[in-house]
Amino acid sequence: MEEQLREMGRHLLVPINKDAGCISAYFLEPSIENDNPSFGVVSIWPDKETLDTMKKSERYRTLIQYMSPLIETLTERYI
């Protein structure tokens, strides 16, 4: 499950951000071995409008819906 989340972050979330026009994007990976269940995308945007456009895109919304159950499972396990 942890590896699945890593793969989605690296190969889906970061590219969606970059394709939408962010200046830079990084995926903070979870590591259960290091007792760090935190994860997410850190991205730098040229302006708020570009970020908002990405958040409204079908591609982004679909991915977030797909990831939600996985995120909830990991969050429940380690909180």
N, C-alpha and C positions, 0 to 999 in steps of 0.2 A: 504494500500500500504506500509506504514511504517512497519507494522507487517510482511508482506510478505518478505520484504527485511531482516528484523531481522532473520526470520526463515531460509532463504537461507544462510545467513552469518553463523549462529550458526551451522546448520545441514548439510550444503553442502561445503561452502568455507573453514571453519576451518578443517573439516575432510579431504578434498582433500589435503590441505597443510600438515597435519600430516601424512597421508598415503604416501605422496611423500618424506617424510624424514626430514621435518623441526624439529628443536629441540623444538620449542614452537610456538603456534599460538593463537592469541586473536582476537575477532571481536569487533571493536569499533562501537557501535550501534548508529543509529541516534535517536534524540529525538526532535520532533517538539515542544513538550510542553516546553522544556528548550531552544528553539531557537538554536538547534544544529543539522543541517541537515547533518553534516559530518558523514561518515561511512567508513569502510574499514577493511582489515585484516592486523594486525601487526604480522609478523612472523620472527623467527630467524632461519637461515639456517647454516648448517655446512660448506658449500662452495657454490660458485656461480653456479657451474655445476649442483648441485642437484636442485637448484631453477630454472635454465633454463630448465631442463628436465621436471619439473612439469608444467611450463608455456607452454610447447609444447605438453603436453598430451591432448588427445582427450576429456577426462572427463572435464578438466579445460576449454578448449576452448569452449566446448558446453555450459557449465554453464555460462560463461561470455557472450556468444551470447544471451542466454536466459534472462540474467539479464539486458542487455544493455537498452532495452526500459524502464524498471522500473527505472533504474539509471538516465536516461535522464529526465524522468518525474519529479522525485524528485529534481534533480539538477535545472531544469528550474523553478520549483515552488519557490525555496528558494534562488536563486541567485539574 
